[in-house]
């Protein structure tokens, strides 16, 4: 048997530079190839991004509802304590005390309910994104086999899929965050009126949007790593013969 590694180590140029087995493709070139793959497969990319969009939209709707409930907490407490709208009655000290007590109880219950909703929305978001990314990588096993037959390194294939996943995750998170926020905001306006908009904590809302974008990208990348690594390590013949 011929020791290829020993031969490569022995064969050096006049400058003493070791001959490498393969050339590593730089990140900018990999990024351009990934973007081109997304544009060429726009329909499939949109289907893959749907899981990200739905998951982030659900999460963002829960967070938007939480901000709206914080903005309308005082009015709701007074209405519950008196049985009428806040603008329709004049409250004495006893009524104000009852409203405050009711408001504290409602705030505690609302916080617990929102915590469970956030946890459930994160789970739904994670499952939806993971399923989309698994399908996206698995259905391209034959493409991966073709790239390996043409000499693509395992590292390059993993890098290519991670870049594509990051792009789809970020774009899907943007669309999902906007969609979930707008829908829940419209529902809140219908329920409480336009006056609820200036009462909302928009600083907190921007923080939630940033978290939603980060979660979409991170979950997409984490979900894409195992199938991408598995696909990159497959022998070309096995990848080409895979039936999806």
Backbone as JSON, one array per atom type, in Angstrom:
{
  "sequence": "XXXXXXXXXXXXXXXXXXXXXXXXXXXXXXXXXXXXXXXXXXXXXXXXXXXXXXXXXXXXXXXXXXXXXXXXXXXXXXXXXXXXXXXXXXXXXXXXXXXXXXXXXXXXXXXXXXXXXXXXXXXXXXXXXXXXXXXXXXXXXXXXXXXXXXXXXXXXXXXXXXXXXXXXXXXXXXXXXXXXXXXXXXXXXXXXXXXXXXXXXXXXXXXXXXXXXXXXXXXXXXXXXXXXXXXXXXXXXXXXXXXX",
  "N": [[0.85, -1.2, 0.0], [0.49, 2.26, -0.76], [1.6, 5.03, 1.03], [-0.08, 7.79, 1.13], [-0.09, 10.2, 2.55], [2.55, 10.33, 3.44], [3.88, 10.58, 1.03], [2.89, 13.05, 0.14], [3.91, 14.7, 2.11], [6.6, 14.41, 1.59], [6.93, 15.44, -0.96], [7.79, 18.48, -1.83], [7.94, 21.92, -2.76], [10.45, 24.03, -4.3], [10.71, 26.1, -2.51], [10.19, 24.98, -0.14], [7.54, 24.62, 0.61], [4.79, 22.78, 1.68], [2.93, 20.46, -0.26], [-0.5, 20.64, -0.61], [-3.44, 18.64, 0.04], [-6.01, 19.43, -0.88], [-7.58, 22.45, -2.06], [-8.72, 25.06, -0.03], [-11.8, 26.65, -0.16], [-12.37, 30.13, -0.06], [-14.23, 32.12, 2.38], [-15.74, 34.4, 1.28], [-16.17, 33.56, -1.4], [-17.58, 31.19, -0.98], [-19.84, 32.29, 0.2], [-20.94, 33.74, -1.95], [-21.58, 31.64, -3.68], [-23.48, 30.31, -2.12], [-25.55, 32.23, -1.93], [-26.26, 32.35, -4.61], [-27.23, 29.76, -4.98], [-29.51, 29.88, -3.36], [-31.08, 31.76, -4.74], [-31.43, 30.44, -7.18], [-32.91, 28.27, -6.4], [-35.4, 29.3, -5.58], [-38.13, 28.8, -5.12], [-38.14, 26.37, -3.58], [-36.59, 27.31, -1.5], [-38.29, 29.21, -0.41], [-40.29, 27.55, 0.6], [-38.85, 26.19, 2.54], [-38.19, 28.34, 4.21], [-40.67, 28.9, 5.21], [-41.25, 27.44, 7.54], [-39.59, 28.72, 9.38], [-40.7, 31.29, 9.3], [-43.36, 30.91, 10.26], [-42.87, 29.9, 12.84], [-41.41, 32.02, 14.12], [-43.28, 34.06, 13.79], [-45.38, 33.22, 15.45], [-44.07, 33.3, 17.96], [-43.44, 36.04, 18.06], [-45.97, 37.18, 18.08], [-46.89, 36.44, 20.61], [-45.14, 37.88, 22.26], [-45.76, 40.5, 21.47], [-48.42, 40.65, 22.32], [-47.94, 40.53, 25.06], [-46.68, 43.01, 25.55], [-48.76, 44.73, 24.86], [-50.69, 44.01, 26.79], [-49.38, 44.87, 29.09], [-49.45, 47.61, 28.62], [-52.17, 48.17, 28.77], [-52.91, 47.46, 31.28], [-53.66, 48.94, 33.63], [-56.13, 50.16, 32.92], [-57.68, 47.9, 32.42], [-57.74, 46.75, 34.97], [-59.18, 48.6, 36.5], [-61.61, 48.51, 35.15], [-62.37, 45.88, 35.64], [-62.67, 45.92, 38.42], [-64.79, 47.69, 38.83], [-66.72, 46.98, 37.07], [-67.46, 48.41, 34.87], [-66.47, 50.55, 32.14], [-63.38, 52.4, 32.33], [-63.61, 55.09, 31.78], [-66.19, 55.69, 32.38], [-66.91, 56.05, 34.97], [-66.56, 57.47, 38.28], [-64.18, 56.94, 40.65], [-63.93, 56.11, 44.13], [-61.75, 56.04, 47.06], [-61.91, 53.44, 48.1], [-62.74, 51.94, 45.89], [-60.56, 52.37, 44.23], [-58.59, 51.06, 45.7], [-59.52, 48.43, 45.56], [-59.32, 48.1, 42.83], [-56.55, 48.28, 42.49], [-55.7, 46.01, 43.92], [-56.95, 43.99, 42.45], [-55.66, 44.49, 40.07], [-53.0, 43.76, 40.66], [-53.3, 41.0, 41.09], [-54.24, 40.21, 38.57], [-52.02, 40.93, 37.08], [-50.05, 39.15, 38.04], [-51.15, 36.65, 37.32], [-51.29, 37.06, 34.57], [-48.57, 37.33, 33.92], [-47.59, 34.76, 34.51], [-49.08, 33.28, 32.68], [-48.16, 34.36, 30.25], [-45.49, 33.56, 30.39], [-45.67, 30.77, 30.11], [-46.77, 30.71, 27.55], [-44.69, 31.83, 26.04], [-42.7, 29.88, 26.4], [-43.96, 27.67, 25.17], [-44.27, 28.71, 22.59], [-41.6, 28.99, 21.85], [-40.86, 26.3, 21.77], [-42.55, 25.39, 19.69], [-41.57, 26.99, 17.66], [-38.89, 26.08, 17.52], [-39.27, 23.35, 16.78], [-40.59, 23.62, 14.32], [-38.71, 25.04, 12.72], [-36.5, 23.29, 12.85], [-37.54, 21.0, 11.56], [-37.95, 22.04, 8.98], [-35.32, 22.67, 8.18], [-34.09, 20.14, 8.28], [-35.48, 18.81, 6.22], [-34.68, 20.43, 4.1], [-31.91, 19.93, 3.83], [-31.79, 17.13, 3.6], [-33.18, 16.51, 1.24], [-31.36, 17.22, -0.63], [-29.29, 15.45, -0.94], [-28.34, 14.08, -3.23], [-27.39, 16.18, -4.76], [-25.31, 16.95, -3.11], [-23.72, 14.66, -3.3], [-22.96, 14.86, -5.99], [-21.4, 17.21, -5.9], [-19.31, 16.28, -4.28], [-18.23, 14.34, -5.93], [-17.11, 15.98, -7.81], [-15.0, 16.96, -6.44], [-15.39, 18.5, -4.14], [-14.7, 19.58, -0.84], [-15.42, 18.2, 2.43], [-15.59, 20.14, 4.42], [-16.15, 22.42, 2.91], [-18.71, 21.82, 1.92], [-20.26, 21.7, 4.29], [-19.88, 24.34, 5.15], [-21.1, 25.73, 3.04], [-23.82, 24.94, 3.26], [-24.41, 25.9, 5.82], [-24.17, 28.66, 5.46], [-26.24, 29.11, 3.59], [-28.38, 28.3, 5.19], [-28.24, 30.19, 7.29], [-28.84, 32.55, 5.89], [-31.47, 31.99, 4.96], [-32.69, 31.6, 7.45], [-32.39, 34.13, 8.66], [-33.76, 35.87, 6.87], [-36.3, 34.65, 6.92], [-36.88, 34.98, 9.64], [-37.09, 37.77, 9.81], [-39.37, 38.29, 8.17], [-41.25, 36.74, 9.58], [-41.22, 37.97, 12.14], [-42.18, 40.54, 11.55], [-44.7, 39.86, 10.48], [-46.01, 38.48, 12.64], [-46.0, 40.51, 14.59], [-47.47, 42.62, 13.36], [-50.0, 41.44, 12.89], [-50.9, 40.8, 15.52], [-50.85, 43.36, 16.58], [-52.85, 44.65, 15.09], [-55.07, 43.17, 15.94], [-55.09, 43.96, 18.62], [-55.58, 46.7, 18.35], [-58.16, 46.64, 17.31], [-59.44, 45.58, 19.51], [-58.83, 47.27, 21.76], [-58.68, 49.81, 20.74], [-57.22, 52.59, 18.88], [-55.79, 54.1, 20.62], [-54.15, 52.51, 22.15], [-51.73, 52.21, 20.95], [-49.76, 54.42, 21.31], [-49.32, 53.98, 24.02], [-47.86, 51.71, 24.31], [-44.79, 50.04, 25.13], [-42.35, 50.77, 23.21], [-39.62, 50.55, 23.12], [-39.1, 48.16, 24.53], [-40.43, 46.54, 22.75], [-38.81, 46.64, 20.45], [-36.57, 45.35, 21.45], [-37.63, 42.77, 21.79], [-38.09, 42.15, 19.09], [-35.47, 42.08, 18.13], [-34.54, 39.88, 19.62], [-36.16, 37.91, 18.5], [-35.21, 37.78, 15.85], [-32.6, 36.92, 16.35], [-33.08, 34.43, 17.59], [-34.34, 33.05, 15.48], [-32.2, 32.84, 13.6], [-30.23, 31.44, 15.1], [-31.5, 29.01, 15.9], [-32.03, 27.97, 13.36], [-29.41, 27.56, 12.35], [-28.37, 25.75, 14.26], [-30.14, 23.61, 13.87], [-29.49, 22.86, 11.3], [-26.89, 21.92, 11.33], [-26.36, 19.09, 12.2], [-27.61, 17.41, 10.03], [-26.22, 18.5, 7.83], [-23.5, 17.96, 8.38], [-23.63, 15.18, 8.45], [-24.42, 14.66, 5.8], [-22.22, 15.71, 4.42], [-20.22, 13.92, 5.12], [-20.95, 11.62, 3.89], [-20.2, 8.97, 1.59], [-19.61, 9.62, -1.91], [-20.94, 7.85, -3.71], [-22.95, 6.71, -2.09], [-24.42, 8.99, -1.44], [-25.37, 9.76, -3.95], [-27.04, 7.66, -4.56], [-29.11, 7.87, -2.83], [-32.51, 7.78, -1.96], [-35.07, 10.07, -1.71]],
  "CA": [[0.0, 0.0, 0.0], [1.24, 3.5, -0.84], [1.25, 5.99, 2.06], [-0.29, 9.05, 0.41], [0.31, 11.3, 3.41], [4.0, 10.4, 3.45], [4.3, 11.1, -0.26], [2.58, 14.47, 0.1], [4.86, 15.39, 2.98], [7.93, 14.38, 0.98], [6.94, 16.27, -2.17], [7.74, 19.9, -1.51], [8.47, 22.79, -3.8], [11.8, 24.56, -4.04], [10.63, 27.01, -1.38], [9.93, 24.2, 1.06], [6.13, 24.64, 0.96], [4.19, 21.46, 1.55], [1.83, 20.35, -1.22], [-1.72, 20.32, 0.11], [-4.31, 17.67, -0.6], [-7.07, 20.15, -1.57], [-7.59, 23.89, -1.84], [-9.86, 25.48, 0.76], [-12.48, 27.77, -0.78], [-12.53, 31.21, 0.92], [-15.59, 32.43, 2.82], [-16.5, 35.24, 0.34], [-16.6, 32.77, -2.55], [-18.63, 30.3, -0.5], [-21.05, 33.1, 0.41], [-21.53, 34.03, -3.26], [-22.18, 30.4, -4.19], [-24.68, 30.03, -1.32], [-26.6, 33.16, -2.35], [-26.72, 31.93, -5.94], [-28.06, 28.56, -4.8], [-30.81, 30.29, -2.82], [-31.84, 32.43, -5.81], [-31.79, 29.44, -8.19], [-33.92, 27.39, -5.79], [-36.22, 30.26, -4.83], [-39.37, 28.16, -4.67], [-37.84, 25.46, -2.47], [-36.1, 28.12, -0.38], [-39.46, 29.81, 0.22], [-40.96, 26.51, 1.38], [-38.02, 25.96, 3.73], [-38.3, 29.5, 5.09], [-42.01, 28.96, 5.8], [-41.17, 26.94, 8.92], [-39.01, 29.8, 10.19], [-41.66, 32.4, 9.34], [-44.48, 30.56, 11.14], [-42.4, 29.8, 14.22], [-41.08, 33.35, 14.64], [-44.52, 34.83, 13.84], [-46.08, 32.82, 16.67], [-43.32, 33.84, 19.09], [-43.56, 37.5, 18.08], [-47.34, 37.53, 18.46], [-46.97, 36.3, 22.06], [-44.43, 39.02, 22.86], [-46.54, 41.72, 21.21], [-49.56, 40.6, 23.24], [-47.44, 40.85, 26.4], [-46.47, 44.45, 25.62], [-50.09, 45.36, 24.84], [-51.32, 43.79, 28.09], [-48.72, 45.77, 30.04], [-49.9, 48.98, 28.34], [-53.59, 48.32, 29.12], [-53.14, 46.8, 32.56], [-54.38, 49.8, 34.57], [-57.52, 50.32, 32.49], [-58.38, 46.63, 32.62], [-57.94, 46.53, 36.41], [-60.28, 49.47, 36.93], [-62.85, 48.0, 34.56], [-62.75, 44.65, 36.35], [-63.08, 46.23, 39.78], [-66.04, 48.44, 38.85], [-67.71, 46.36, 36.19], [-67.74, 49.3, 33.75], [-65.27, 51.13, 31.56], [-62.68, 53.35, 33.19], [-64.04, 56.46, 31.48], [-67.6, 55.83, 32.64], [-67.19, 56.11, 36.39], [-65.65, 58.19, 39.17], [-63.87, 55.97, 41.69], [-63.47, 56.6, 45.42], [-60.54, 55.38, 47.53], [-62.15, 52.0, 48.24], [-62.74, 51.36, 44.56], [-59.18, 52.4, 43.74], [-57.88, 49.99, 46.38], [-59.95, 47.17, 44.95], [-58.75, 48.04, 41.47], [-55.12, 47.99, 42.61], [-55.55, 44.61, 44.3], [-57.31, 43.2, 41.28], [-54.6, 44.66, 39.08], [-51.85, 42.93, 41.05], [-53.63, 39.61, 40.84], [-54.28, 40.01, 37.13], [-50.65, 41.03, 36.58], [-49.36, 37.91, 38.37], [-51.69, 35.6, 36.47], [-50.89, 37.34, 33.19], [-47.15, 37.04, 33.76], [-47.44, 33.3, 34.46], [-49.65, 32.81, 31.41], [-47.25, 34.76, 29.18], [-44.28, 32.74, 30.48], [-45.97, 29.48, 29.49], [-46.95, 30.93, 26.12], [-43.36, 32.03, 25.45], [-42.04, 28.57, 26.37], [-44.6, 26.86, 24.15], [-43.96, 29.28, 21.28], [-40.21, 28.63, 21.55], [-40.86, 24.89, 21.37], [-43.15, 25.31, 18.35], [-40.61, 27.63, 16.76], [-37.76, 25.19, 17.34], [-39.67, 22.16, 16.03], [-40.88, 24.0, 12.93], [-37.46, 25.38, 12.02], [-35.7, 22.06, 12.73], [-38.14, 20.16, 10.52], [-37.7, 22.67, 7.68], [-33.91, 22.54, 7.83], [-33.83, 18.73, 8.0], [-36.0, 18.53, 4.89], [-33.89, 21.17, 3.12], [-30.62, 19.27, 3.62], [-31.98, 15.73, 3.21], [-33.61, 16.41, -0.14], [-30.26, 17.6, -1.52], [-28.2, 14.48, -0.82], [-27.77, 13.8, -4.54], [-26.59, 17.36, -5.12], [-24.08, 16.86, -2.32], [-22.91, 13.61, -3.91], [-22.37, 15.41, -7.21], [-20.32, 18.12, -5.52], [-18.19, 15.49, -3.78], [-17.6, 13.72, -7.09], [-16.34, 17.02, -8.49], [-13.84, 17.31, -5.62], [-15.7, 19.41, -3.03], [-14.3, 19.1, 0.49], [-16.48, 18.12, 3.43], [-15.67, 21.44, 5.08], [-16.82, 23.36, 2.02], [-20.14, 21.49, 1.86], [-20.86, 22.15, 5.54], [-19.86, 25.81, 5.13], [-22.1, 26.18, 2.07], [-25.16, 24.74, 3.81], [-24.6, 26.79, 6.96], [-24.42, 30.01, 4.95], [-27.6, 29.12, 3.06], [-29.31, 28.23, 6.32], [-28.22, 31.47, 7.99], [-29.57, 33.52, 5.06], [-32.89, 31.67, 5.02], [-33.16, 31.82, 8.81], [-32.48, 35.56, 8.93], [-34.87, 36.44, 6.08], [-37.54, 34.12, 7.46], [-37.13, 35.61, 10.94], [-37.56, 39.14, 9.56], [-40.76, 38.22, 7.71], [-42.07, 36.22, 10.67], [-41.34, 38.98, 13.19], [-43.09, 41.59, 11.06], [-46.04, 39.29, 10.34], [-46.6, 38.25, 13.95], [-46.21, 41.79, 15.27], [-48.54, 43.39, 12.71], [-51.29, 40.79, 13.11], [-51.3, 40.99, 16.92], [-51.11, 44.78, 16.8], [-54.16, 44.94, 14.52], [-56.05, 42.59, 16.85], [-55.13, 44.81, 19.82], [-56.24, 47.96, 17.99], [-59.59, 46.34, 17.22], [-59.95, 45.28, 20.85], [-58.67, 48.37, 22.71], [-58.69, 51.11, 20.07], [-55.93, 53.1, 18.41], [-55.1, 54.75, 21.74], [-53.21, 51.59, 22.79], [-50.43, 52.26, 20.27], [-48.76, 55.25, 22.0], [-49.09, 53.52, 25.38], [-46.98, 50.54, 24.28], [-43.36, 50.24, 25.35], [-41.74, 50.42, 21.93], [-38.25, 50.13, 23.37], [-39.17, 46.73, 24.82], [-40.86, 45.87, 21.53], [-37.63, 46.51, 19.59], [-35.74, 44.3, 22.04], [-38.25, 41.5, 21.44], [-37.86, 41.91, 17.67], [-34.08, 41.65, 18.02], [-34.45, 38.51, 20.13], [-36.8, 37.02, 17.53], [-34.28, 37.59, 14.74], [-31.49, 36.1, 16.85], [-33.57, 33.06, 17.8], [-34.54, 32.44, 14.17], [-30.9, 32.49, 13.01], [-29.52, 30.45, 15.91], [-32.17, 27.71, 15.79], [-31.82, 27.49, 12.0], [-28.04, 27.05, 12.24], [-28.23, 24.54, 15.09], [-30.91, 22.54, 13.25], [-28.89, 22.47, 10.03], [-25.54, 21.36, 11.51], [-26.28, 17.62, 12.14], [-27.79, 16.83, 8.7], [-25.18, 18.96, 6.92], [-22.29, 17.19, 8.66], [-23.87, 13.8, 8.01], [-24.41, 14.63, 4.34], [-20.86, 15.96, 3.95], [-19.39, 12.75, 5.37], [-21.41, 10.46, 3.11], [-19.47, 8.68, 0.35], [-20.36, 10.12, -3.08], [-21.84, 6.83, -4.27], [-24.11, 6.59, -1.21], [-25.23, 10.2, -1.57], [-26.03, 9.75, -5.26], [-28.04, 6.58, -4.6], [-30.12, 8.11, -1.79], [-33.86, 8.06, -2.41], [-35.75, 10.98, -0.78]],
  "C": [[0.88, 1.24, 0.0], [0.74, 4.46, 0.22], [1.14, 7.36, 1.41], [0.19, 10.23, 1.25], [1.83, 11.46, 3.43], [4.53, 10.96, 2.13], [4.05, 12.6, -0.37], [3.54, 15.27, 0.96], [6.24, 15.44, 2.36], [8.03, 15.28, -0.23], [6.74, 17.73, -1.8], [8.34, 20.69, -2.66], [9.86, 23.27, -3.42], [11.82, 25.46, -2.84], [10.31, 26.28, -0.08], [8.49, 24.19, 1.48], [5.54, 23.27, 0.7], [3.02, 21.49, 0.58], [0.59, 19.9, -0.47], [-2.6, 19.37, -0.7], [-5.39, 18.36, -1.43], [-6.98, 21.63, -1.22], [-8.87, 24.26, -1.08], [-10.47, 26.72, 0.12], [-12.7, 28.87, 0.25], [-13.99, 31.5, 1.22], [-16.34, 33.32, 1.84], [-17.01, 34.46, -0.87], [-17.71, 31.81, -2.15], [-19.93, 31.05, -0.3], [-21.73, 33.41, -0.92], [-22.21, 32.79, -3.85], [-23.48, 30.09, -3.44], [-25.83, 30.95, -1.73], [-27.15, 32.77, -3.71], [-27.6, 30.69, -5.85], [-29.45, 28.91, -4.27], [-31.67, 30.91, -3.91], [-32.27, 31.43, -6.89], [-32.89, 28.51, -7.69], [-34.91, 28.23, -4.99], [-37.5, 29.64, -4.3], [-39.15, 27.23, -3.49], [-37.35, 26.23, -1.24], [-37.27, 28.77, 0.35], [-40.21, 28.79, 1.08], [-40.18, 26.23, 2.66], [-38.17, 27.1, 4.73], [-39.66, 29.61, 5.76], [-42.01, 28.48, 7.24], [-40.6, 27.99, 9.86], [-40.02, 30.92, 10.37], [-42.78, 32.1, 10.34], [-44.04, 30.5, 12.6], [-42.11, 31.15, 14.84], [-42.33, 34.21, 14.73], [-45.31, 34.51, 15.11], [-45.4, 33.39, 17.91], [-43.5, 35.35, 19.2], [-44.96, 37.95, 18.46], [-47.53, 37.44, 19.97], [-46.3, 37.49, 22.75], [-45.17, 40.33, 22.64], [-47.75, 41.78, 22.12], [-49.13, 40.97, 24.65], [-47.24, 42.35, 26.56], [-47.8, 45.19, 25.65], [-50.78, 45.19, 26.18], [-50.68, 44.66, 29.16], [-49.23, 47.2, 29.86], [-51.34, 49.21, 28.8], [-53.91, 47.75, 30.48], [-53.99, 47.64, 33.51], [-55.85, 49.93, 34.2], [-58.31, 49.03, 32.7], [-58.66, 46.38, 34.09], [-59.11, 47.36, 36.93], [-61.61, 48.95, 36.4], [-63.32, 46.74, 35.27], [-63.28, 44.94, 37.73], [-64.46, 46.89, 39.83], [-67.13, 47.81, 38.01], [-68.08, 47.22, 35.02], [-66.43, 49.81, 33.24], [-64.68, 52.18, 32.48], [-63.17, 54.77, 32.98], [-65.49, 56.71, 31.87], [-67.92, 55.96, 34.12], [-66.17, 56.95, 37.11], [-65.41, 57.32, 40.39], [-63.47, 56.67, 42.98], [-62.25, 55.78, 45.85], [-60.71, 53.87, 47.62], [-62.12, 51.3, 46.89], [-61.33, 51.31, 43.97], [-58.35, 51.3, 44.39], [-58.23, 48.63, 45.81], [-59.37, 47.0, 43.56], [-57.27, 47.69, 41.52], [-54.88, 46.53, 42.96], [-55.85, 43.68, 43.13], [-56.23, 43.28, 40.22], [-53.38, 43.83, 39.39], [-52.1, 41.46, 40.76], [-53.63, 39.3, 39.34], [-52.87, 40.05, 36.53], [-49.88, 39.73, 36.83], [-49.82, 36.77, 37.48], [-51.27, 35.8, 35.02], [-49.43, 37.03, 32.93], [-46.9, 35.54, 33.67], [-47.94, 32.75, 33.13], [-48.72, 33.14, 30.24], [-45.97, 33.92, 29.2], [-44.51, 31.38, 29.82], [-46.14, 29.63, 27.98], [-45.61, 31.11, 25.41], [-42.62, 30.71, 25.34], [-42.63, 27.7, 25.27], [-44.29, 27.39, 22.75], [-42.52, 28.99, 20.88], [-40.11, 27.18, 21.1], [-41.42, 24.72, 19.96], [-42.19, 25.87, 17.31], [-39.45, 26.69, 16.47], [-38.11, 23.97, 16.51], [-39.92, 22.5, 14.56], [-39.62, 24.29, 12.13], [-36.61, 24.14, 11.81], [-36.22, 21.16, 11.62], [-37.85, 20.72, 9.13], [-36.26, 22.48, 7.24], [-33.52, 21.08, 7.53], [-34.3, 18.35, 6.6], [-35.13, 19.19, 3.82], [-32.58, 20.46, 2.8], [-30.81, 17.86, 3.07], [-32.34, 15.6, 1.74], [-32.5, 16.75, -1.14], [-29.06, 16.67, -1.4], [-27.54, 14.21, -2.17], [-26.92, 14.97, -5.04], [-25.25, 17.35, -4.38], [-23.15, 15.8, -2.89], [-22.23, 14.08, -5.19], [-21.22, 16.34, -6.9], [-19.1, 17.36, -5.03], [-17.48, 14.78, -4.93], [-16.73, 14.71, -7.86], [-15.19, 17.54, -7.64], [-14.12, 18.25, -4.47], [-15.31, 18.78, -1.7], [-15.51, 19.04, 1.41], [-16.68, 19.47, 4.11], [-16.4, 22.45, 4.22], [-18.32, 23.1, 1.96], [-20.85, 21.96, 3.12], [-20.95, 23.68, 5.57], [-20.94, 26.35, 4.2], [-23.51, 26.07, 2.63], [-25.41, 25.65, 5.01], [-24.86, 28.22, 6.51], [-25.83, 30.11, 4.39], [-28.63, 29.12, 4.18], [-29.38, 29.55, 7.08], [-29.0, 32.52, 7.21], [-31.07, 33.26, 5.13], [-33.46, 31.92, 6.41], [-33.34, 33.3, 9.11], [-33.64, 36.19, 8.16], [-36.22, 35.95, 6.6], [-37.9, 34.73, 8.8], [-37.63, 37.04, 10.77], [-39.03, 39.13, 9.16], [-41.67, 37.75, 8.84], [-42.28, 37.22, 11.78], [-42.31, 40.08, 12.78], [-44.52, 41.07, 11.0], [-46.71, 39.1, 11.69], [-46.9, 39.53, 14.69], [-47.4, 42.54, 14.69], [-49.9, 42.76, 12.98], [-51.77, 41.01, 14.54], [-51.58, 42.44, 17.23], [-52.48, 45.18, 16.25], [-55.27, 44.37, 15.42], [-56.2, 43.45, 18.1], [-55.81, 46.13, 19.54], [-57.75, 47.76, 17.89], [-60.19, 46.17, 18.61], [-59.93, 46.51, 21.77], [-58.73, 49.75, 22.06], [-57.28, 51.56, 19.71], [-55.14, 53.71, 19.55], [-54.08, 53.83, 22.42], [-51.81, 51.7, 22.19], [-49.43, 53.15, 20.98], [-48.46, 54.8, 23.42], [-48.12, 52.33, 25.45], [-45.53, 50.94, 24.51], [-42.6, 49.8, 24.1], [-40.27, 50.06, 22.06], [-38.18, 48.63, 23.66], [-39.57, 45.94, 23.58], [-39.69, 45.65, 20.58], [-36.69, 45.43, 20.13], [-36.3, 42.92, 21.7], [-38.02, 41.15, 19.96], [-36.42, 41.43, 17.45], [-33.88, 40.22, 18.5], [-35.06, 37.52, 19.14], [-35.88, 36.74, 16.35], [-33.12, 36.69, 15.16], [-31.91, 34.64, 17.01], [-33.77, 32.35, 16.46], [-33.24, 31.99, 13.54], [-30.23, 31.36, 13.77], [-30.16, 29.07, 15.77], [-31.99, 27.13, 14.4], [-30.44, 26.88, 11.84], [-27.87, 25.75, 13.02], [-28.96, 23.36, 14.45], [-30.25, 22.02, 11.98], [-27.55, 21.77, 10.19], [-25.53, 19.83, 11.41], [-26.51, 17.04, 10.75], [-26.73, 17.27, 7.7], [-23.88, 18.19, 7.12], [-22.45, 15.75, 8.19], [-23.8, 13.69, 6.49], [-23.0, 14.82, 3.79], [-19.96, 14.75, 4.11], [-19.82, 11.52, 4.59], [-20.49, 10.22, 1.92], [-20.27, 9.15, -0.86], [-21.34, 9.11, -3.65], [-23.1, 6.68, -3.43], [-25.02, 7.8, -1.32], [-26.0, 10.22, -2.88], [-27.15, 8.72, -5.33], [-29.15, 6.77, -3.58], [-31.46, 8.44, -2.43], [-34.57, 8.9, -1.35], [-37.24, 10.96, -1.06]]
}
